[in-house]
Amino acid sequence: MLSEMQDPDIRSFISKVLPDLPGSILSIVEETLQSLGVDTLDDFQFVKEADLLTVLRPVQARKLVASWKQNSQGPGTQSQPDVASTSSLLTSPTSSRSSISPCPSPNLLNADWVDSFEVPVEKFPEALIQCLKRGKRPEPSLRREMIRIVAAEMMRMCPSPTKQASTEIAKKLVGKYPTSLKDVIEGEVVGPGYHSLVKQLQARVDNKRRHVTPRIQKRKPVSDESDTDDVPAILKASVQDTYGCVKWDMKFMPITETQESQNEKREKMRNLWEQGTFNPDEVKELVESTYYSQRKAINGGTALQTLREEWPFLFHEIGISSHYRELTGQPLTETFLRSVGKKGKQLLNFMATVCANKTRRVFETLTKLKFQRGQLEGCSEDVKDMLLLLLSYFNEDEAILFHYTEETNQADDVQVDCLPATPCIIVCGASCYSAKRFMLSIDGKIVNDNITQFIAAINVMFGTYYCLNIHYPVQLRSTLEFLQRCFFNINPEKGTKVETKKNKKQLPVNPRVLTLIADLADHEWRETN
């Protein structure tokens, strides 16, 4: 994502030259340009084709560089300084690379070491080289050896590489050997595809530095006038609320709508809800056309009870799915079912054959689930296994996600005092397998008392986190983020959806989630070879 200081015309320029470039790749190109120090269009004069080869194909990179050169020579464009003069800029104190390479050095090589860094392939063991050449995933031991060699080379050029430096070098590795190193599950790239490498590289660097860093360091005094304290709470919350969203706030009402038409459609939906019979397609269209008013109500902090009265379909599968698609750009149920079809069996196989043999907790959960499931078959039963095993794997609190009540209980019979504030699925039965009905609670209140399918309950539960600006609870942070990234295909590179504490450092991707993703990819390689 571009920083606030970066020229917004850069994105339009790239889109104009490469109109068919997918949005996800466009964002990675922007991030790469930012890391190179490109803040304005004029900075393009210093970009070389080689700088873009980690994220673009050679012809695309040539088009982008050639187009800038052609535009810079056109009428009305200022003459640009010779590219050869960039050496003085790169070695100057104001060089943009300084944010990546803090190592002071009088020569250009060390001042710009990340750009000049070459992957030390010649030092790799022969077995690793063969894997990379053949496009196969290296075994965990070979991957760890690669990390040790690359990190050692990084620290030879700069004793204290930053996280940004590790990120750039991870991009180079993945760009050079995408089939072998990219974060992939069942053919789908997870996030930008290089987060697990960044994690491993930085961990290795930190471990090596630990031996040379003084154990006792003087603490810097914390000023009462810290910049963090000046940020209003509502602004901090909005950063988390907008996480993973493409249309969180609409500044303008659709041109075809007026406030009167929005109010009329809202009243029509309320009447349809009270009647109890409605056409799903009609409701979907009404929800989509009033999305502007719904976002204004939600982002304005409207109370939950008021939202339920004014927008009752926001708590029904039809309304949640329509709103979620507008908000995130992803179809809710379709994305989940497609991901389960591609990745669900592999995840269950990994839990049963690897995790159950390593962790007693997972083994006991697996044994209990086999007894509860019995002879039941089908996608819904697999999803129940998947959710409950993920909770066990991450050792997270099942009671925050599922609350069990009697099969015949109605909404008024549920003990709401025991319910968490975050979205919770109420299981009407002794187990998820025997239950024929589910409910959803938010903020300790039942907001949907009749969900007949378990998969629908999961989708409605997950969708409400995004549609209603609710943060993931700390007790479920790993399970929900794994679902988000691997099964709902929401992969922001920055930020978090987890509840945060003041001054608590947050990583862009949960390390435990990254570990499971990497282990799954290794397991897939072993199963297919």
Buried (B, 14 or more C-beta within 10 A) or exposed (E): EBEEEBBEEBBEBBEEBBEEBEEEBBBBBBBBBBBBBBBEBBBBBBBEBEBBBBBBEEEBBBBBBEBBEEBBEEEEEEEBEEEEEBEEBBBEEEBBBBEBBBBEBEEBEBBBBBBEBEBBBEBBBEEBBEBBEEEBBBBEEBBEBBBBBBBBBBBEBBEBBBBBBBBBBBBBBBBBBBEBBBBBBBEEBBBBBBBBBBBBBBBBBBEBEEEEEEEEEEEEEEEEEEEEEEEEEEEEBBEBBBBBBEBBEBEEBBEEBEEEBBEEBBEBBBEBBEEEEBEEEEBBEBBBBBBBBBBBBBBEEBEBEEBBEBBBBBBBBBBBBBBBBBBBBBBBBEBBBBBBEBBBEBBBBBBBEBBBEEBEEBBEBBEEBEEBBEEEEEEBBBBBBBBBBBBBBBEBBBBBBBBBBEEEBBBEEBEBEEBBEBBBBBBBBEBBBBBEBBBBBBBBBBBBBEBEBBBBBBBBBBBBBBBBBBBBBBBBBBBBBBBBBBBBBBBBBEBBBBBBEEEEEEEBBBEBBBBBBBBBBBBBBEEEE
